[in-house]
Amino acid sequence: MAAAGGSARGDLRAGKRPPVGRQRPAPHQLGATHLEIGYWIRRSAQGRGFVGEAVQLLTRLAFQELQANRVQIHMDPRNIRSRNVAARLGFVYEGTLRCCAPGSDGQPTDRHVVALVREEFEALPWAQGPAGPTP
Ligand SMILES: CC(C)(COP(=O)(O)OP(=O)(O)OC[C@H]1O[C@@H](n2cnc3c(N)ncnc32)[C@H](O)[C@@H]1OP(=O)(O)O)[C@@H](O)C(=O)NCCC(=O)NCCS
């Protein structure tokens, strides 16, 4: 599993097969000190640790190459799998933005905000190491 190319945005590939998902820091925030990561992965590739591995890579890129002070993830609180990705990696829950995003039915829905600041990132076991399975 690798993020394509050397950029911060890329398809998630397993070998030479078609991409199984996509990682993206929010483009408008690239180069800033406050970055956001979003993720999805094809259903057939879920449950194999690919997203956790890619989030580690992007978070290291943010702190170590882009000199970020903060990396955050927003998610629907009902999305347990998404919450688990961030929690397994040690992202810290900061709060809930209430009624800030449209749901599939058009009604406003909440978003959880989790984040890492530099000191928290540097204390994590995966901060310096090569990409690997989610701890
Ligand atoms: C949210 C989403 C990205 C999570 O994908 P995921 O594959 O569960 O995430 P991970 O890469 O962290 O994989 C973790 C799972 O792989 C399993 N796993 C298997 N082998 C593993 C390995 N070598 N290393 C780590 N985890 C492994 C873990 O046990 C875990 O399974 P569990 O959730 O049943 O406990 C995915 O469900 C998705 O794309 N959903 C639709 C879009 C979406 O909701 N995006 C989020 C918007 S905020």
Ligand as a Chemical Component Dictionary entry (heavy atoms), coordinates in Angstrom:
data_LIG
# 
_chem_comp.id                   LIG 
_chem_comp.type                 NON-POLYMER 
_chem_comp.pdbx_formal_charge   0 
_chem_comp.three_letter_code    LIG 
# 
loop_
_chem_comp_atom.comp_id 
_chem_comp_atom.atom_id 
_chem_comp_atom.alt_atom_id 
_chem_comp_atom.type_symbol 
_chem_comp_atom.charge 
_chem_comp_atom.model_Cartn_x 
_chem_comp_atom.model_Cartn_y 
_chem_comp_atom.model_Cartn_z 
_chem_comp_atom.pdbx_ordinal 
LIG C1  C1  C 0 -13.827 4.887  7.337  1  
LIG C2  C2  C 0 -12.979 3.925  6.507  2  
LIG C3  C3  C 0 -11.985 4.706  5.669  3  
LIG C4  C4  C 0 -12.249 2.947  7.464  4  
LIG O1  O1  O 0 -11.569 1.949  6.717  5  
LIG P1  P1  P 0 -10.871 0.699  7.465  6  
LIG O2  O2  O 0 -10.365 -0.216 6.426  7  
LIG O3  O3  O 0 -11.802 0.164  8.515  8  
LIG O4  O4  O 0 -9.679  1.393  8.252  9  
LIG P2  P2  P 0 -8.236  0.838  8.663  10 
LIG O5  O5  O 0 -7.308  0.926  7.521  11 
LIG O6  O6  O 0 -7.849  1.592  9.892  12 
LIG O7  O7  O 0 -8.451  -0.690 8.979  13 
LIG C5  C5  C 0 -8.706  -1.096 10.298 14 
LIG C6  C6  C 0 -9.328  -2.474 10.285 15 
LIG O8  O8  O 0 -8.434  -3.356 9.584  16 
LIG C7  C7  C 0 -8.125  -4.475 10.432 17 
LIG N1  N1  N 0 -6.797  -4.946 10.049 18 
LIG C8  C8  C 0 -6.557  -6.093 9.366  19 
LIG N2  N2  N 0 -5.255  -6.227 9.131  20 
LIG C9  C9  C 0 -4.649  -5.144 9.676  21 
LIG C10 C10 C 0 -3.304  -4.733 9.763  22 
LIG N3  N3  N 0 -2.303  -5.442 9.230  23 
LIG N4  N4  N 0 -3.030  -3.562 10.369 24 
LIG C11 C11 C 0 -4.011  -2.818 10.907 25 
LIG N5  N5  N 0 -5.330  -3.164 10.857 26 
LIG C12 C12 C 0 -5.633  -4.335 10.239 27 
LIG C13 C13 C 0 -8.277  -3.924 11.819 28 
LIG O9  O9  O 0 -8.482  -4.940 12.766 29 
LIG C14 C14 C 0 -9.518  -3.059 11.657 30 
LIG O10 O10 O 0 -10.651 -3.861 11.605 31 
LIG P3  P3  P 0 -11.953 -3.517 12.504 32 
LIG O11 O11 O 0 -12.394 -2.127 12.124 33 
LIG O12 O12 O 0 -12.936 -4.565 12.110 34 
LIG O13 O13 O 0 -11.516 -3.579 13.907 35 
LIG C15 C15 C 0 -13.876 3.085  5.547  36 
LIG O14 O14 O 0 -14.834 2.420  6.323  37 
LIG C16 C16 C 0 -14.570 3.931  4.471  38 
LIG O15 O15 O 0 -13.974 4.244  3.438  39 
LIG N6  N6  N 0 -15.837 4.270  4.706  40 
LIG C17 C17 C 0 -16.599 5.018  3.732  41 
LIG C18 C18 C 0 -16.138 6.485  3.605  42 
LIG C19 C19 C 0 -16.055 7.152  4.958  43 
LIG O16 O16 O 0 -16.903 6.972  5.814  44 
LIG N7  N7  N 0 -14.988 7.960  5.126  45 
LIG C20 C20 C 0 -14.738 8.680  6.374  46 
LIG C21 C21 C 0 -15.283 10.049 6.326  47 
LIG S1  S1  S 0 -14.812 10.948 7.778  48 
# 
loop_
_chem_comp_bond.comp_id 
_chem_comp_bond.atom_id_1 
_chem_comp_bond.atom_id_2 
_chem_comp_bond.value_order 
_chem_comp_bond.pdbx_ordinal 
LIG C1  C2  SING 1  
LIG C2  C3  SING 2  
LIG C2  C4  SING 3  
LIG C2  C15 SING 4  
LIG C4  O1  SING 5  
LIG O1  P1  SING 6  
LIG P1  O2  DOUB 7  
LIG P1  O3  SING 8  
LIG P1  O4  SING 9  
LIG O4  P2  SING 10 
LIG P2  O5  DOUB 11 
LIG P2  O6  SING 12 
LIG P2  O7  SING 13 
LIG O7  C5  SING 14 
LIG C5  C6  SING 15 
LIG C6  O8  SING 16 
LIG C6  C14 SING 17 
LIG O8  C7  SING 18 
LIG C7  N1  SING 19 
LIG C7  C13 SING 20 
LIG N1  C8  SING 21 
LIG N1  C12 SING 22 
LIG C8  N2  DOUB 23 
LIG N2  C9  SING 24 
LIG C9  C10 SING 25 
LIG C9  C12 DOUB 26 
LIG C10 N3  SING 27 
LIG C10 N4  DOUB 28 
LIG N4  C11 SING 29 
LIG C11 N5  DOUB 30 
LIG N5  C12 SING 31 
LIG C13 O9  SING 32 
LIG C13 C14 SING 33 
LIG C14 O10 SING 34 
LIG O10 P3  SING 35 
LIG P3  O11 DOUB 36 
LIG P3  O12 SING 37 
LIG P3  O13 SING 38 
LIG C15 O14 SING 39 
LIG C15 C16 SING 40 
LIG C16 O15 DOUB 41 
LIG C16 N6  SING 42 
LIG N6  C17 SING 43 
LIG C17 C18 SING 44 
LIG C18 C19 SING 45 
LIG C19 O16 DOUB 46 
LIG C19 N7  SING 47 
LIG N7  C20 SING 48 
LIG C20 C21 SING 49 
LIG C21 S1  SING 50 
# 
